Structures are given as C-alpha cells and as structure tokens.
Amino acid sequence: MIVSQLISTVFPPYFLFIIGASIGSFLNVLIDRLPKDKSINGRSRCDFCGKKIAWYDLFPVISFFLLKGKSHCCKKKLSFQYPLIELVTGLIFVLVFNFQTLILSTVVGKIIILGIVSCLIVIFVSDLKYHLISDYIQAAFFIFSVFYHLTTNFNQFLVISINFLILGLIVSFPIFLIYFLSRERAMGLGDVFLAFNIGFLLGWQSGFLALYIAFVTGAMVGVVLLILKRKKIKSKIAFGPFLVIGTVVMLFWGEKIMETIKRIYGL
C-alpha cells in the first residue's frame, strides 16, 4: 500500500497518461515503418504528400482533433489509428501503474511490464494491418522478457533463463508444427517466434493457456466474420493479435486463472 501511494505521488495519473500517449505516438511510427523496412529516424512526414509534419501538429491525441482528422498540408483524411493508439497507450500506462496484483510491483518492474505491453501493441496492430511482425519488435519483446526474469529471479537468473528458453521452444512447437504442415498458409514464421517469446516470458503452463485463449478468440472472431460475410472460408486472418490477447490475459490475470483451474480440478 505504501509503495502504491508513493508511485501515485511521484507519477500522478495525468503525468502517466501524457508519457504513455507520447510513447503511443512513437509506437505508431514503429507500426507503420518497421513492416515496410523504413528507418525510424528522421522527422515524421505526411502519409500522402510526403511533406515534413510541423512540431505543433504532433501533439498526441490533441493534434488529430485540432486538425479535424485531416493532414495540415494536403487536407487528406488521417487514419483514426494514430489517436487511438496514443489514447490506448496512455490509458495502459495509467492502469499498469495502478494494477495491484502484478508480480513486478516496483517502479522498475512496472516499466519493464510497460515495455512488454508496448511491444505487444506494435505486434497487434502491425500484424492486423500488414500481416507482418517485425523481427526488431520480436527482439525487443525478448529483451524485455529477459529483464522481467532478471528482476523476478535475480539470484538464479542464469538457471531460470535456460529453463525458460527450453519452455519457449516447447510452447512454440505446436505453432511451428502448424506452420510447417500448412507450408506457411495457416501460420507465419512470425507467429512461431512470437509463440517462443510468449513461452519464454510466461512459462509452459501460462504459455499454453495463452495459446488456448488465442485459438478460442481467433475461432470466435473467424466465425463472426464468416457470418457477416467479411471473410471467406479460405481467407487469411492474422493470428498475431490473438496471441497478443492471450499473452496480456495471462500476464495480468494468469495467477488468478491458474488458481481457478486448480480449484476446479482439485489440483
């Protein structure tokens, strides 16, 4: 309780939201540039005419609405993705710092969690939008996961890391099998690497539950899209976003879910 009050004093919600929204603006850059192999350096440019965007048009969330959703230079309609990601990231920063049941309850620990969640946001949107997951984001996700284990298991970090590397391979094996047998039609290699990262972060029990949640939610969304005739039976649906959903659920509520399962089955 004392730590929570101290965090609230040092990092008030409005400050966390501003920082989060600013990070969200950077995540938008990663989402749109990394899948296209574009450099993330340099000034932001208009998606339509290529002109440099003025600094006063880059305020997170606010600028989009001040510009009435149109670019300043050529008046073309801007994607609602930009303020949405900024808004969601800002809210997530506030929620994570006020989430009471996280394993990592220190400020450093919560920053690591936010790093992981930021990677997951980029993976979710870029795979949904481009059906691509950047190797750089996968690597960043893995590095944040290493820090996660370093913080939670400092005294046995080497042993724990080797153990979780093996668990990552175990969790990713079913996805690799689907990828291999379908010849990349059902799953992409990015999904295999993402499943490995999930296993490395969460371990085999929570990792497999994350996969289960991903398959269930993916199937449900797929059925709805078929009923609404938005997709055909052979249409390709990005699986990365559902893996992200499963990961987030198990990262934040994994302990409660595991306790519920054990109670139900008397384990």
N, C-alpha and C positions, 0 to 999 in steps of 0.2 A: 504493500500500500504506500509506504514511504517513497519507494523508487518510482511508483506510478505518479505520485504527486509531484516529485522532483522533475520528472520528464515533462509533465503538464506545465510546470512553471517555466522551465528552460525552453521548451518547444510548444508554445500555445497552438491550438488548432489552426488559427488563421495563418500563422507562420508556416506550419507544416503543409497546409494547402497550397500556399504560394510556391514553396520549394517543390512540392510534388507536381504542380501544374507546369512549372518551368522544366522539370525533368521530363514530363509528358511531351512538351514541345520538342525536346531532343529525341525522345522515342519516336515521334512522328518522322523525324529525319532518318533515323535508322530503319524504320519500317519501309520507307519509300526508296531509300538509296541502296541499302545493302543487297536486297534481292536483284537489283539491276547492276551490281558491281560498280556503283558510283562511289566516289570519295565522299566521306562525311565532313571533310574540311571545307572551308570557304563559306561565304555568305549564302543565305537562302535565296533562291530565285523563284520567280513566278512559274507555276507548272505549265502555263500556256504560252507566254511570250518570252520567257527566259530572262526578264529584267530582274536586277537585284531588288530584294524587298527591303524597304526602309526600316530602320530600327523601331520606329514608332508604330509599325504595323505588325510587330512580332510579340506584343504582349499576350501571354497565354490567355485563352478564352475571351478576354475582353476585346481584343482587336478584331476577332471574327465577327462579333455582333456590332461593333462600331462601323465596320466595313459592310454591314448588312449581308454578310456571306458572299461578297464578291471581291475579286482582286482589285487592288488600288489602281494598277497600271492599265489593265485592259478590260476591267469590269466583267470578267468571266466568273461564272458561279464556282465557288470553292467547295471542296468536299467537307461534309459535316464531320468527317473522321478527325480533323485537326482539333476542334474544340472538345469533341467527345473524349478523345484520348487524354487531353490535358485535364479535363474535368474529372475523369475516372481516376487518373493517376494521382491527382490532388486529393481526392477522397480516400484513396487507398493509403496514402501516406498518413492521413489523419487516423484512419481506422487501425492500421498496424501499430502505431504508437500508443493506441488506447486499447489494444487487444490484450486481455489479461491472461490468456491460457497458452501463450506461445512458449516453447521450450527456451528460446533465447529471449530473456526479458530485459537484458541490459540495453543501453543505447547502441553500443557497437553491434550487439546481436540483432537488434531490430533494423539497423542499417543494412546488415547482411541479408535479412529477410526481404527488405525493400529492393535490394539488388537482384535477388532471385525473382521476385514478382515483376520487376521491370523487364527482365529478360523474357519472362513468360508473356507479358503484354505484347512485346515485339513479335514473339513467335506466333501468338494467337492471330494477330492482325495480318502479319506478312504472309502466313500460310493461307489464311482465309482469302486474302486479296490476290496473291500471286502464286499460290500453291508452291511456295519456296520457303525454306528455313535456312537462314544464313549460318554458315559454319562459324563465323565470328561470334554470333549470339549463342550458339551451342557451346563454344569455348568459354564465353563469359559466364554462362549458366553453370558450367562445370567448375570454374574457378570460384564462384560464389559458394557453390556447394562444398568445395574444399575448405573454405573459410568457415562455413557452417559447422563442419565436423571438427575443425581445429578449435573452434570456440566451445563446442559442447563436450569434446573428448580430448582436451589438450594433453593430458598425461599419457594417453595411449593412442596418439594421433596416427602414428605410422601403422600400427596393427589394425586400427579401425579403418583407415583409408584403404588398405589392401583388402580387407574384408568387404567393404562397400564397393570396391572395384569389381570384385567377383559377383556380388549381388546385382550390380548394374548389368553385367553380362547375362546373368540368369533372367532378370526381368525383361531385357531386350530380346531374348531368344525367340519368344512367340511372335513378336513383331518382325524379327528377321526372317523367321520361317514363312510368314505370310508374304513378306517382300520377295523372298527367293522363289517360293512356289508359284506366285502370281506373276513372276517376271516384272515386278515393279508396277503392275496395273492396280493392285489393291492397296499397296503401301509404298511409300517412297523411302529412300535411304535416310532422308532427314528424320523420318518417323522412328527409324531404328536407333539413330544416335540420340534422339530425344528420349526414347524409352530407356536407353542406357543411363542417361543423365538422371532420369526420374528414379531408377533403381539405385543409383549411386547416392542420391540425396535422401531418399525415403527408406531404403532397405527393401527386402523382398516381400514382406507382408503388406506393408503400406503401398509399396510399388505395384504389386499385383492388384490390390484394391483400386489403385488409381487407374490401372488399365481396364479393370472391370467397369468402373464408372465411365471411362471414356467410351468403351464399346456400347454400354447401355444408352448413354446420352446420344451417341452417334447414331445408333439404330433408331431411337425415338425421333430424332430430327430428320433422319433419312425417310422414315415412314410418312412424317408430316409433309415433307417436301414432295413426296410421290403423290400423296392425296391431293395436295394443292396444285399438282402438275407443274411444279417449279423445277423438278428434276425428273429424268427418265431412269429406268432401272439400271442402265449401263453408265449413267453419268458419274463423273468423278467428284467426290466430296472430300475436301481437306480433312484429314484426321488429326492434324496437329492441334487445332483448337479444342478438341475433345480431350486430348491428352493433357492439355493445359488445365482444363476444368477439373479433371481427376486429380491432378497434382495439387492444385490450390485447395481442393476439398480436403485432401489427406494432410497437407502441410498445416492447415489451420485447425482442422477438426479431427485429425487422424486418431489421436489418443482416445477421444470420446467414442469414435466409431469402433475402434478396436475393443474398448471396454464393453460396448453394447453387444458386439458379436460374441465375445467371450461369455457374457452373462446369458445370452440367448442359448448358446450351445453348451453351457456349463463347463467351459474350458478353464 
